């Protein structure tokens, strides 16, 4: 047997079967009208006893959201972590996969779903007022087909998974401010946990944060909600890791020229494509994925480091829990 042919056979045998062929992954997503609360606690959780200034005078607004469902009946919503907030369902895939996203518009206006980074044809762009998926009427449905090719996956200097945005693109400015935003996470080929679980196998936990100023009242200061995942003044809760875990942070931003953000963690540092830092710069439509080894137990600040944004409540806290110590059984009785 020729050496090159033998080497090819050995490589094929060593490759996990789930890494050899892409999967068709189906998602069911509806756009729905909701009432959104930027501070569900009704309190400034960053500074107990203080109010939220002009940004706390009105907290509840009519919004639109993408809601994920388990199947085509659109009757059972998929639960989301509390920290995910206003973001739509996270769509997951591995390089080589195809995403079939069944979109149902349950609102009162035409909407769409436009993905960043993935491969699609004109009908599946979900934008530019052309193609079958560009504008889905109220009550109507459309299935988007998006392919995850190599150019949609992590590059040579990227970690094992990267984040892309999706959002409505009919009224391409107002649809975003209305809340129609979500994320797609793509795992490097061969790094998925399994065929059925496309999350990266070298990560223990992941979090996604949208830094964005929602303009609720046509520029009035109190209506400029400086939010992390749609929450202000520490109301984004549930960010918890365990000491020793590898944590992937997916950071995205949208908005206008005021949306210059600097995501900053207290207590830990991250690797950004080989660069060690604790601050990541974000502009509108930025999409950055970084890796952290959470090894410093405590509860820490996590916020945008822009002064005006901190004043307006673009802050929260996150926690690294101590790793539980193994239980040691008491010694047995001495032998007779």
N, C-alpha and C positions, 0 to 999 in steps of 0.2 A: 504494500500500500504506500502511495506517495506521501512524503512527510507533510506537505501542505494540506492534502486532503484529510489526513489523519488529524492535523491540528484543527481543521474546521469542524470535524466531527466532535472532537473533545470540547471545543467552545460551545457548540450547539447543545451538547449534553449538560454543560455546566450552566446554561442559561435557564432561569426559571421559566416555566411554560407561560405564566401570566405576563412575562415581559416580551413574548414573541409576537403577539397579535393584539391589536388595539380592540377596545371594547366600545359597543354602542351604549352610551349612558343616557337614560331618559330622566327628565325633570319636568314637573308640572308646576307652573308658576302663574299666579293670578295677580293682576293689579287691582287694588281695592282702596276705597276711601275710608279713612280712619280719623280719629281725633288723637293727635300726638301731644304728649306731655313732656316738656323738656326737663322737668324736675319732678318725677313722680312722688318723691318724699315730701314735696312742698317746702323743702328746707335747703339752706346752704350747708352741705355736708362737709365742705372744706373748712369752714369757720363757723362752728355751731354758735348760735346766739346772734350772728350777724345776718342781715338780710342779703338779698341778691341784687340790690340796687335797682336801676331801671329795668334790668334784664329779668327780674323776678315779678314785675307787676302783672304781667300776663304770661302764663306758661303753656296753655293749651291752645292748639291751633288745628284747623282741618288740614289734613295731609293726605297723600297718596302713598301706598307702599306696595312693594312686591312681596307676596306671601307664597311660600312653598307648600305644596300638598303631596300626599303620598301616592295619589293615582289620579286617573282621568275623571273621577267623580267630583274632585275638588271639594271634598267634604271633610277630610281629616288633615288639618294643618300639621306641618312638620315642626316640632318644637325647636326653638332656637335658644342658645345660651343668653342669659339676661344681659350680658355685656354687649351683645351684638346690636341691640337697640333698633334703630330705624332701618338698618341695612336689610336688604332682601336676602333670600337664601343663598348660601355659599354653594356654588356649582364646582364640583371637583372632577378632575380628569388627569390622566397620564398621557404623555406624548404618545401619539398613535391612536388615541381614542377619538370618537365622534360624539358630540353632545347633541341630543335631540331635546329641545326645550319647547314644551307645549305651553304656549302663552294664551291666557284667557283674560280679556279686558272686562272687568266687572265695574268699571267706573262710568262717568258721564262724559268723557272726552276721548278722542283718539289718542292712542299711546303705542309704544313699541318697546323692543329690547334690542339694544345695540351693544355688541361686545368689543372690547379692545383686545388686540393681539391675536385672536384666533383667525382661522382661514374660513372664508365664506364667499358665496357669489352675491350678485347684486340683489337677488330676492331675499337674501338672508342677512343683509347689512343692517336692517332695522333703522335706516336713516336716509337723509338726503331727499326725502319725498319721492323716491322712485323705488321700484321693486315691490314684490308682493307683501313683504314684511315691513314696509316703511311706515305704515300707519294702519293700526288695527282699530276698527270702529268699536264704540261701546257695545258690549254684548257679543262681539265676535271673537274668534280664536285663530291662532296661527302657530304652526310648528316650525321653529327655527332649527336649521342644521348647521352646526359649527364644528369644524375639524381642528384638532389639536396636532398640528404638524411640528416638525423640529423647530421652526421659527417662532412657534407659540410657546415653546418650552424654555427651561432655564438655559442661559448661555454658559460659556466656559467658566466665567468667573462668578456665576450665580450659585446660590445654595440649591438644595435638592428640590425646592418648590418655589414658585414665584406667583405673584398676584396680578390679576387683570381686573379692571372695572367693567361693569355693564350698567347701562342706564337707558331711560327712554330718550328718544331723539326726534320726536315730532315737533314740539316746541322746545328746541334743544337747550334753551336756558331755563325756562320756567319749569319744565318737567323735572329737572334736577332739584331746583329749590322746593318743588312739591314733595320730594322725598323718594323719587323713583331711582334708587341707586342700589347696586349689589356688587358682589365680587366673585371672580372665578379664580381658583387656585389650581395650577398645573404642576404636576410632579414629573421630574426627569424620568426618561425611559429606563425601566428596570429598577427604579427605586420605590415603587409602590409596595404597600404592605401585602396586597394580594390582588387577584383579579377583581374581587368585589369591593375592595377598599383601596382607592387610589391615593390615599394620604401617604406622605413619605415615611419610610420605615426608620429613618434616622432622627425622627423628631418625636418627642413625647407629648408635646402640647403646642397648640398654635392659637394666636389671637389676631384679630383684624380690627384696625381703627381707621375710621374716616374723620379727618380733620376738615371742618367746613363751617363757614358762617352762613347760616340760613337767614335770608332776608325776608322777614315776615311782614313788615309794615312799610315797605317802600322807602327804606333807608332810615327810618326813625330809630334812634339808638336802642331803645328798649326792645325793638323787634329784630335787632341783629343778634341772633342766637349763636354765640361762639361755642360750637358744640363738638363733642367727641361722640361719634355714633348717635348724634341727636340728643345728647344729654349735656347739661351744664352744671357747674358747681358740685362736682363729685357724685352726681347721680348715675354715672356709668359705673355699675358695680359688678362684682363677680370675677374680677381678674385675679386668679389665684393659681400659683404653681407650687410644686414641692421641690425642696432643695435637692440639687443634683440633676434636675430635669433639663433636657434640651428643649428650648422654647423658640418657635418660629413666630416672629412678629411681622404681619403684613400691614403696611401703612399706605393709605391712599388719601388723596385730597381732591376737592373740586371747588368751584366757586368763581370768584372774580379777583381783581387785582389786590384786594385786601387779604386774600387767602394765601399769604406767605407764612408757612408754618415751620416750626422747628420742634419736632417731637423729641422729648427728653425724658429719660428714665433716671430716677434716683435709685441708688443701691446696687446697680449692675451696669455692665457695658455690653455692647453688641458687636458682632462682626458684620460689616457691610462690604461684601465682595473683597474680603481680605483686609479691610481697614478697620481698626479698633476705634470705637467712638461711643458716646452716650447721647448724641444728638443727631437726628436725621433731618435734612432740609427737604421741604415739600412745597411744590407749587401746584396750582390747579391742574388736575389730571396726572399728578405724580403717582407712581406705583412702585413701592420699594419693599423688598422682603429681606429681613435681617435675622441673624441667629444669636441667641443668648444661652449661656449656661447659667441657670438660676441657682446660685450657690451661696446667697447671702440672705439668710432668713430675716424677715421683718416686713413691715408695711411701709411702702414707699410712695412718694409722689410720682405721678406720670402726667405730663402736661405739655402744652405748647409753650415754648420759652419766649415768645413775642410778648412784650410787656402789656400792651393793650388787650391782647387775647387772654392773658392770665387774669387781668382785672375783670374781664367780662365773663370769667368762669370756665375757660377751656382747660380744666384741670380735673384730675381724679386721683385715686390711690390704687395701688395694686399690692399683692401680698405674695411673699415666698414663705411657705410653711416649712417648719423643720421636718426633716425626713423621720418618720416613725422609727424608733429603735426596736430591733428584734427582741421578741420576748424570750428570755432565758429561763428554761425550766429549772426548778430547784433540784439539787442532786438527790438521787434516790437513797434509800437506806443502805448502810454499809453491808457488804456480804457477810454471811455468817462464818 
